[in-house]
């Protein structure tokens, strides 16, 4: 049997002593238990609040981090119109710089001549993947092609002027005939260089407009001009050989020029086929024929002025 520890009275099973000491103890115990429960409840509330704030802060910082590190394009970001244009310009400039570095842009004059020799050795492969050519280099090819073509046409129209005849003209420079022929040749070279640059702008401009408005491609003008300028390299070399070997006959020189024109047409088709690789070959062929038709119409009208 149990007994009260304060008064010593024996207690039945489950009985609680009602002596003052036991009652006071139970009252103190209940008060302490209630205070502990309230304190624990308050701690639980604080802990839940702290966890909630921590979770919110974590989500907030996480969202900030994702916002700051995520990629924003010019269309979904908050960049202004001018900022998008600036970023686009910088990206294109970096791409051009990388292309120039890979193609040997800084090699200068020697690199340009190496490109000419490589192109002559393997013109079809080079026209499909040409190296970078600066604007002065493109203009130099156009001017050289025009000057040599005009010189060859001068030989065809006025009769062959081979190396020996040319030396004879120099030796007889005091004579009116020799002096006039040499001056005419120099004028042909100068006018041919200027005409070559003008005709190249017409030639490349026609195919650029076809590329832009018929093929619906956004390739830059100078990027297309690199391919089109390279197509004239073999023809220019043929003009040089024809001018040197014009001692044979004017008919032979004319046939060489016609063969050079064929090489330009073939290389132009290869260049356009690579440039418009997403289009069927038949569409490329008809677009090239359209371009040549417009070009020859313009040239004929210029010659008849």
Secondary structure, DSSP 8 states (H G I E B T S, - for coil): -EE-TTT--EE-TT----SHHHHHHHHHHHHHHHHHHHHHHHHHHHHHHHHHHHHHHHHHHHHHHHHHHS---TTTS---HHHHHHHHHHHHHHHHHHHHHHHTGGGHHHHHHHHHHHHHHSHHHHHHS-----HHHHHHHHHHHHHHHHHHHHHHHH----HHHHHHHHHTTTSHHHHHHHHHHHHHHHHHHHHHHHHHHHHHHHHHHIIIIIS-----HHHHHHHHHHTTHHHHHHHHHHHHTTTS-HHHHHHHHHHHHHHHHHHHHHHHHHHTTTS-HHHHHHHHHHHHHHHHHHHHHHHH-
